[in-house]
Amino acid sequence: MQICPKCRYERMPADTGPSWQCPKCGIAYAKYNPSTLPSAHKPLSSDVVQEFQSRRRFTWQIIRPWLAITAAGFASLFLAIGGKHRVLTELWELNLVFGTFAVLFISIGRISFAVNKYYRCPACDKVPMIVNSGVLADPKVCPHCDAQLK
C-alpha cells in the first residue's frame, strides 16, 4: 500500500490507473515535492497557527449554544422515557419524546454543519480528524498535511 504525500490517500489494491500516480489527486509520487510550490501558496507557520486558532474559537462560539440544546434534549428524553417519577400522561410523554428527537436531530445536525464548514486546517482546508476517532478538539498538527496548528 502506498500513501500519497500530497493528499494522504492510501492506495487500495482495487484502484485503477498507473501505480506511479495517486488515483485521488493525480500527482506522480516520485515528482511530488512540497518545497517546489510557489512561496505565495505556502502559508507561513505562524499564519497557519493564528488562522486555525481563530477558526477554532469561531466554531466553538457557533456550536456552544447547540451543545447546550443537545444536553437539554438528552435530559428531557431521559425524563420522558426513563425518569424515576412518572408524572406525565401518555400523550404528553409521546409529544415530549418526538419533540426531543426533533431538537436533538436539529442540534446535532447544526453542530456537524458548523464543524464541517468552519473548523478546517488553513493549509489543506480539511477538517482535522482521525477516521475512527472523529474530530480532534485541539490538535497540535493537522493529521492530513502535518501543518503546525498550535
C-alpha positions in Angstrom: 0.0 0.0 0.0 1.3 3.4 -0.9 0.2 6.6 0.8 0.1 9.8 -1.3 2.5 12.5 0.1 0.1 15.3 -1.0 -3.5 14.2 -0.1 -2.6 11.3 2.2 -4.8 8.8 0.2 -3.8 5.2 0.8 -3.8 3.3 -2.5 -6.0 0.3 -2.4 -5.5 -2.9 -4.4 -8.7 -2.2 -6.3 -7.5 1.2 -7.5 -7.0 1.5 -11.2 -4.5 3.6 -13.1 -0.7 3.7 -13.1 1.0 2.6 -9.9 3.2 5.7 -10.0 0.2 8.1 -9.8 -2.2 8.8 -7.0 -5.7 7.8 -8.0 -7.3 10.5 -5.9 -5.3 13.7 -6.7 -3.4 12.6 -9.8 0.2 13.6 -8.7 3.2 11.5 -9.6 4.5 10.1 -6.3 8.2 10.5 -7.3 7.8 14.0 -8.6 5.9 15.5 -5.7 8.0 17.9 -3.7 6.2 20.5 -1.5 9.3 22.7 -1.4 8.8 23.4 -5.2 5.4 25.1 -4.6 5.5 28.8 -5.2 6.1 30.8 -2.0 2.7 32.5 -2.4 1.0 29.2 -2.0 2.9 28.2 1.2 1.4 29.9 4.2 3.9 30.7 7.0 3.7 28.5 10.0 2.7 31.4 12.4 0.0 32.5 9.9 -1.5 28.9 9.9 -1.5 28.7 13.6 -3.2 32.1 14.1 -5.7 31.3 11.4 -6.6 27.9 12.8 -6.9 29.2 16.4 -9.2 32.0 15.1 -11.3 29.4 13.2 -11.4 27.2 16.3 -12.6 30.0 18.5 -15.3 31.0 16.0 -16.5 27.4 15.6 -16.8 26.9 19.4 -18.8 30.2 19.6 -21.2 28.9 17.0 -21.7 25.4 18.4 -21.7 26.3 22.2 -25.5 27.1 22.3 -26.2 24.0 20.2 -24.3 21.8 22.6 -26.4 23.2 25.5 -29.6 22.5 23.5 -28.3 18.9 22.8 -27.6 18.4 26.5 -31.1 19.7 27.4 -32.6 17.4 24.8 -30.9 14.3 26.3 -32.1 15.4 29.8 -35.7 15.8 28.7 -35.5 12.5 26.8 -34.3 10.8 30.0 -37.1 12.3 32.0 -39.7 11.3 29.4 -38.6 7.7 28.9 -36.8 6.6 32.0 -37.5 9.1 34.7 -38.0 7.9 38.2 -41.1 10.0 38.8 -43.6 9.3 36.0 -45.9 12.3 36.3 -46.6 12.8 32.6 -49.6 11.5 30.8 -49.1 9.2 27.8 -49.9 11.9 25.3 -47.6 14.5 26.8 -44.9 11.8 27.1 -45.3 10.9 23.4 -45.1 14.6 22.4 -42.1 15.2 24.6 -40.3 12.2 23.1 -40.9 13.2 19.5 -40.1 16.9 20.2 -36.9 15.9 21.9 -35.8 13.7 19.0 -36.5 16.7 16.6 -34.5 19.0 18.8 -31.6 16.5 19.1 -31.6 15.9 15.3 -31.6 19.6 14.5 -28.9 20.5 17.1 -26.6 17.6 16.2 -27.0 18.4 12.5 -26.2 22.1 13.2 -23.1 21.2 15.2 -21.9 18.9 12.4 -22.6 21.5 9.8 -20.6 24.2 11.7 -17.6 21.9 12.3 -17.5 20.8 8.6 -17.8 24.4 7.4 -15.6 26.4 9.7 -13.2 24.0 11.6 -10.7 23.4 8.9 -6.9 23.5 8.6 -5.8 26.6 6.8 -3.0 24.8 5.0 -5.0 21.9 3.4 -8.6 23.0 4.0 -9.6 19.7 5.6 -11.3 19.1 9.0 -8.6 17.8 11.4 -10.0 14.4 12.2 -8.8 10.8 12.5 -11.0 8.3 10.7 -12.1 6.1 13.6 -11.7 8.6 16.3 -13.6 11.6 15.0 -12.8 15.3 15.0 -9.7 16.4 17.0 -10.8 19.1 19.5 -7.4 20.9 19.8 -4.8 19.3 17.6 -1.1 20.4 17.6 -0.6 19.3 14.0 -3.0 18.6 11.1 -3.3 14.8 10.6 -3.7 15.4 6.8 -0.8 17.8 6.0 1.2 17.9 9.2 0.9 21.7 9.4 1.5 23.1 12.8 -1.8 24.2 14.3 -0.8 25.1 17.9 
